[in-house]
Amino acid sequence: MRRLSIVTGLVGAVALIVPPASAQAPGEDAIAVAGSYVDAMRASDFDRMATLMHPASLAELREIFAPVLASGTGSEIISAIGLPPPAELAGMSDTEFFSAFMRAIVSGDSTMADALRQAHADLLGSVPEGADTVHVVYRMRMNVEGVEVSEMGVLSLGRWENTWRGLLAGDLAGLAAVFQGIAEEDE
């Protein structure tokens, strides 16, 4: 049961980190965009998912990891997560970094990867926040080790040029604080 709890938490974390987005035709609505994202997630197409993220969110994810990369134990932490060595990460674009991060999270747990492949999202509606942000409400259903899991969530999208792109969830501020604490312990 503990493994189920961990996998469910990781799946939730992936949903928080990677809200739906897609390069779309100017008239395409956020619900259709969310459907496109689910397809990429189910296929574990992390390169495609990365190209669908807002450039500011890609840069923000890298900034969250900056304290770990700069810390004395950064190599050990990065290795434990399953990411390439810090020197290799430093040479990656923000899009490549995001893709590597997602690949590490999902490939580190085959149960999670299987759950994501068979996941189904019921896209229930959207709530606009001003002209440049929309929040898509969804119910994610999946089977994790024989247990049907259903979870409600909200995924945020932001305008970029003439398209919607994924935004990082505000909950990542806590993750950034953890990494900052790790870096400060090394000093």
C-alpha positions as a Markdown table, in Angstrom:
| # | Residue | x | y | z |
|---|---|---|---|---|
| 1 | Met | 0.0 | 0.0 | 0.0 |
| 2 | Arg | 3.0 | 2.3 | 0.7 |
| 3 | Arg | 4.2 | 1.8 | -2.9 |
| 4 | Leu | 0.7 | 2.7 | -4.2 |
| 5 | Ser | 0.8 | 5.9 | -2.1 |
| 6 | Ile | 4.2 | 6.8 | -3.5 |
| 7 | Val | 3.3 | 6.1 | -7.1 |
| 8 | Thr | 0.1 | 8.1 | -6.7 |
| 9 | Gly | 2.0 | 11.0 | -5.3 |
| 10 | Leu | 4.5 | 10.9 | -8.1 |
| 11 | Val | 1.8 | 10.8 | -10.7 |
| 12 | Gly | 0.3 | 13.9 | -9.0 |
| 13 | Ala | 3.6 | 15.6 | -9.0 |
| 14 | Val | 4.0 | 15.0 | -12.7 |
| 15 | Ala | 0.6 | 16.5 | -13.3 |
| 16 | Leu | 1.6 | 19.5 | -11.2 |
| 17 | Ile | 4.8 | 20.0 | -13.0 |
| 18 | Val | 3.5 | 19.5 | -16.4 |
| 19 | Pro | 0.1 | 21.0 | -17.1 |
| 20 | Pro | -1.4 | 20.5 | -20.5 |
| 21 | Ala | -0.4 | 22.6 | -23.4 |
| 22 | Ser | -0.1 | 22.4 | -27.2 |
| 23 | Ala | 0.8 | 24.5 | -30.1 |
| 24 | Gln | -2.7 | 25.0 | -31.6 |
| 25 | Ala | -4.6 | 26.8 | -34.2 |
| 26 | Pro | -5.6 | 30.3 | -33.0 |
| 27 | Gly | -9.2 | 29.2 | -32.4 |
| 28 | Glu | -8.5 | 26.1 | -30.4 |
| 29 | Asp | -9.7 | 26.1 | -26.9 |
| 30 | Ala | -8.0 | 25.1 | -23.7 |
| 31 | Ile | -10.0 | 21.8 | -23.4 |
| 32 | Ala | -8.7 | 20.7 | -26.8 |
| 33 | Val | -5.2 | 21.7 | -25.8 |
| 34 | Ala | -5.5 | 19.6 | -22.6 |
| 35 | Gly | -6.5 | 16.6 | -24.7 |
| 36 | Ser | -3.4 | 17.0 | -26.8 |
| 37 | Tyr | -1.2 | 17.1 | -23.7 |
| 38 | Val | -2.7 | 13.9 | -22.3 |
| 39 | Asp | -1.9 | 12.1 | -25.6 |
| 40 | Ala | 1.8 | 13.1 | -25.2 |
| 41 | Met | 1.9 | 12.1 | -21.6 |
| 42 | Arg | 0.4 | 8.7 | -22.2 |
| 43 | Ala | 3.0 | 8.1 | -25.0 |
| 44 | Ser | 5.8 | 9.2 | -22.6 |
| 45 | Asp | 6.8 | 11.6 | -25.4 |
| 46 | Phe | 8.9 | 13.9 | -23.1 |
| 47 | Asp | 10.5 | 15.8 | -25.9 |
| 48 | Arg | 7.1 | 16.7 | -27.3 |
| 49 | Met | 5.9 | 17.7 | -23.8 |
| 50 | Ala | 8.9 | 20.0 | -23.4 |
| 51 | Thr | 8.2 | 21.8 | -26.6 |
| 52 | Leu | 4.6 | 22.4 | -25.3 |
| 53 | Met | 5.7 | 24.2 | -22.2 |
| 54 | His | 5.8 | 28.0 | -21.8 |
| 55 | Pro | 9.4 | 29.2 | -22.2 |
| 56 | Ala | 9.2 | 31.1 | -18.9 |
| 57 | Ser | 8.2 | 27.8 | -17.1 |
| 58 | Leu | 11.0 | 25.9 | -18.7 |
| 59 | Ala | 13.5 | 28.5 | -17.4 |
| 60 | Glu | 11.8 | 28.4 | -14.0 |
| 61 | Leu | 12.2 | 24.6 | -13.7 |
| 62 | Arg | 16.0 | 25.0 | -14.3 |
| 63 | Glu | 16.1 | 27.8 | -11.7 |
| 64 | Ile | 14.5 | 25.5 | -9.1 |
| 65 | Phe | 17.3 | 23.0 | -9.6 |
| 66 | Ala | 20.1 | 25.6 | -9.7 |
| 67 | Pro | 20.9 | 25.3 | -6.0 |
| 68 | Val | 21.3 | 21.6 | -6.2 |
| 69 | Leu | 23.5 | 21.8 | -9.3 |
| 70 | Ala | 25.7 | 24.3 | -7.6 |
| 71 | Ser | 26.0 | 22.4 | -4.3 |
| 72 | Gly | 28.9 | 20.1 | -3.3 |
| 73 | Thr | 26.6 | 17.1 | -3.2 |
| 74 | Gly | 24.8 | 18.1 | -6.4 |
| 75 | Ser | 26.2 | 15.2 | -8.4 |
| 76 | Glu | 25.0 | 12.7 | -5.9 |
| 77 | Ile | 21.5 | 14.2 | -5.7 |
| 78 | Ile | 21.2 | 14.5 | -9.5 |
| 79 | Ser | 22.3 | 10.9 | -9.9 |
| 80 | Ala | 19.8 | 9.7 | -7.3 |
| 81 | Ile | 17.0 | 11.5 | -9.2 |
| 82 | Gly | 18.2 | 9.8 | -12.4 |
| 83 | Leu | 19.3 | 12.9 | -14.2 |
| 84 | Pro | 22.5 | 13.2 | -16.3 |
| 85 | Pro | 25.6 | 14.6 | -14.6 |
| 86 | Pro | 25.5 | 18.3 | -13.7 |
| 87 | Ala | 28.1 | 19.2 | -16.4 |
| 88 | Glu | 25.8 | 17.6 | -19.0 |
| 89 | Leu | 22.7 | 19.3 | -17.6 |
| 90 | Ala | 24.5 | 22.7 | -17.7 |
| 91 | Gly | 25.0 | 22.3 | -21.5 |
| 92 | Met | 21.3 | 21.5 | -22.1 |
| 93 | Ser | 18.7 | 24.0 | -23.4 |
| 94 | Asp | 15.7 | 24.6 | -21.1 |
| 95 | Thr | 13.6 | 22.3 | -23.3 |
| 96 | Glu | 16.2 | 19.5 | -23.1 |
| 97 | Phe | 16.5 | 20.0 | -19.3 |
| 98 | Phe | 12.7 | 19.6 | -18.9 |
| 99 | Ser | 12.7 | 16.5 | -21.1 |
| 100 | Ala | 15.5 | 14.9 | -19.2 |
| 101 | Phe | 13.8 | 15.8 | -15.9 |
| 102 | Met | 10.5 | 14.2 | -16.9 |
| 103 | Arg | 12.3 | 11.1 | -18.3 |
| 104 | Ala | 14.1 | 10.7 | -15.0 |
| 105 | Ile | 11.0 | 10.9 | -12.9 |
| 106 | Val | 8.9 | 8.5 | -15.0 |
| 107 | Ser | 11.6 | 6.0 | -16.0 |
| 108 | Gly | 12.7 | 5.7 | -12.3 |
| 109 | Asp | 9.5 | 3.8 | -11.5 |
| 110 | Ser | 8.0 | 1.3 | -14.0 |
| 111 | Thr | 4.7 | 1.2 | -12.0 |
| 112 | Met | 4.4 | 4.9 | -12.6 |
| 113 | Ala | 5.3 | 4.7 | -16.2 |
| 114 | Asp | 2.6 | 1.9 | -16.7 |
| 115 | Ala | 0.0 | 4.0 | -14.8 |
| 116 | Leu | 0.7 | 7.0 | -17.0 |
| 117 | Arg | 0.5 | 5.0 | -20.2 |
| 118 | Gln | -3.0 | 3.8 | -19.4 |
| 119 | Ala | -4.2 | 6.9 | -17.6 |
| 120 | His | -7.4 | 8.6 | -18.8 |
| 121 | Ala | -8.3 | 12.2 | -18.2 |
| 122 | Asp | -11.8 | 13.4 | -18.2 |
| 123 | Leu | -11.5 | 17.1 | -19.1 |
| 124 | Leu | -14.4 | 18.8 | -17.3 |
| 125 | Gly | -14.1 | 22.5 | -18.1 |
| 126 | Ser | -11.9 | 25.5 | -17.9 |
| 127 | Val | -11.8 | 28.7 | -15.9 |
| 128 | Pro | -10.2 | 31.8 | -17.4 |
| 129 | Glu | -8.0 | 34.1 | -15.2 |
| 130 | Gly | -7.6 | 37.3 | -17.2 |
| 131 | Ala | -6.7 | 37.2 | -20.9 |
| 132 | Asp | -3.5 | 35.2 | -20.6 |
| 133 | Thr | -4.2 | 32.3 | -18.2 |
| 134 | Val | -6.7 | 29.5 | -18.2 |
| 135 | His | -7.1 | 26.7 | -15.7 |
| 136 | Val | -8.4 | 23.3 | -16.9 |
| 137 | Val | -10.3 | 21.1 | -14.4 |
| 138 | Tyr | -9.8 | 17.4 | -14.9 |
| 139 | Arg | -10.4 | 14.0 | -13.3 |
| 140 | Met | -7.4 | 11.6 | -13.9 |
| 141 | Arg | -8.3 | 7.9 | -13.7 |
| 142 | Met | -5.7 | 5.2 | -13.7 |
| 143 | Asn | -5.1 | 1.7 | -12.5 |
| 144 | Val | -2.1 | 1.4 | -10.2 |
| 145 | Glu | -1.1 | -2.2 | -9.3 |
| 146 | Gly | -4.7 | -3.3 | -9.6 |
| 147 | Val | -6.2 | -0.4 | -7.7 |
| 148 | Glu | -8.4 | 2.1 | -9.6 |
| 149 | Val | -7.2 | 5.6 | -8.7 |
| 150 | Ser | -9.3 | 8.8 | -9.4 |
| 151 | Glu | -8.0 | 12.2 | -8.7 |
| 152 | Met | -9.3 | 15.7 | -9.4 |
| 153 | Gly | -6.9 | 18.4 | -10.5 |
| 154 | Val | -6.4 | 21.8 | -12.1 |
| 155 | Leu | -3.9 | 22.4 | -14.8 |
| 156 | Ser | -2.8 | 25.9 | -15.8 |
| 157 | Leu | -2.0 | 27.2 | -19.3 |
| 158 | Gly | -0.6 | 30.5 | -20.3 |
| 159 | Arg | -0.7 | 32.5 | -23.5 |
| 160 | Trp | 2.5 | 32.5 | -25.6 |
| 161 | Glu | 2.3 | 34.2 | -28.9 |
| 162 | Asn | -0.8 | 32.8 | -30.5 |
| 163 | Thr | -0.9 | 29.6 | -28.6 |
| 164 | Trp | -1.4 | 28.1 | -25.1 |
| 165 | Arg | 1.7 | 26.7 | -23.3 |
| 166 | Gly | 2.0 | 24.8 | -20.0 |
| 167 | Leu | 2.8 | 26.6 | -16.8 |
| 168 | Leu | 4.5 | 25.2 | -13.7 |
| 169 | Ala | 2.3 | 24.8 | -10.7 |
| 170 | Gly | 2.7 | 27.2 | -7.8 |
| 171 | Asp | 3.3 | 24.2 | -5.5 |
| 172 | Leu | 6.8 | 24.0 | -6.9 |
| 173 | Ala | 7.9 | 26.8 | -4.6 |
| 174 | Gly | 8.2 | 24.2 | -1.8 |
| 175 | Leu | 10.4 | 22.1 | -4.0 |
| 176 | Ala | 12.6 | 25.1 | -4.7 |
| 177 | Ala | 12.9 | 25.7 | -0.9 |
| 178 | Val | 14.0 | 22.1 | -0.4 |
| 179 | Phe | 16.7 | 22.3 | -3.0 |
| 180 | Gln | 17.8 | 25.7 | -1.6 |
| 181 | Gly | 18.1 | 24.0 | 1.9 |
| 182 | Ile | 20.2 | 21.2 | 0.4 |
| 183 | Ala | 22.5 | 23.7 | -1.2 |
| 184 | Glu | 22.9 | 25.7 | 2.1 |
| 185 | Glu | 23.7 | 22.5 | 4.0 |
| 186 | Asp | 26.7 | 22.0 | 1.7 |
| 187 | Glu | 28.2 | 25.5 | 2.3 |
